Amino acid sequence: MAPHPDPSSLALEYTAENTINTLTRRDLQNPTHTQQVTLGIIGVYVVVIAILWNVPYVRMILWPFKMLVIAFHEFGHAFTALLTGGHVKSITLDPNEGGVTRFIGGRQGLTLPAGYLGSSIIGALLIFCGFNIVASKVASIVLGVCFLLTLWWGKRDWLTIATVLLAVGLLIACWFIEHAQALRFVVLFIGVMSSLYSVWDICDDLILRKVNESDASVFAKRYGGSSQCWGVIWGIISVLFMAAGIVAGLAAFSQSFAQQEKDSQKFMPT
């Protein structure tokens, strides 16, 4: 005879699921003060980065972060090339010219869009982590390693090296400010920049025409359609990833600033 589920256990499971769904909806519809501050900062970052991205000389402030985001973009190409049977020959990074991943084999129909989409996914994860101090600590360790890796593949002039090392120093310093409270906002900044990198870069490539060829234009030549069309599609997907990261952060982390500081003292305290 087949076993029959206990009605009481089913009722408890149903009640628990409904309670979780209700609490999640409540968190999203009525964000806490801490979450509201975080959302406001994300909005400010979008505006500030968009301005700095296009202002000559001042844009140098973004160099170390741009190097990192370009690295995420190129890692997306490289990782997908490897997954689809290709071989990566080299990766180069330049904050002015962008990055180049040279590979042979693989499925280019997947590899070409993987750069923008990969950086967008990483950005969404960083935004998610930026809602919480402990999660930001974990993310910052990974970011620190990635920053140093950019020195291996990146342009090795003294200015690039200095700005990357300053960025690593900034991450370390933020661990000691208000029990790493400041670290959240650095992780958020990098997350926003990485999430919307495709939007800004596609605008550079396809609208402002700062370069002659982009991933979107190569994709259009090989698989049809226009580069503008593919660029817009990838940009929309990137914005959706960013929105998903924000929603996940709101749903997962509702603690106040004070509670987050208290929790952070239990994980690698400073």
Secondary structure, DSSP 8 states (H G I E B T S, - for coil): ------HHHHHHHHHHHHHHHHHHHHHHHS--HHHHHHHHHHHHHHHHHHHHHHSTTGGGGGHHHHHHHHHHHHHHHHHHHHHTT-EEEEEEEETTTEEEEEEESS-HHHHHHHHHHHHHHHHHHHHHHTTSHHHHHHHHHHHHHHHHHHHHHB---HHHHHHHHHHHHHHHHHTTSTTTHHHHHHHHHHHHHHHTHHHHHHIIIIIS--SS--HHHHHHHHH-S-HHHHHHHHHHHHHHHHHHHHHHHHHH----HHHHHHHHTTSS--
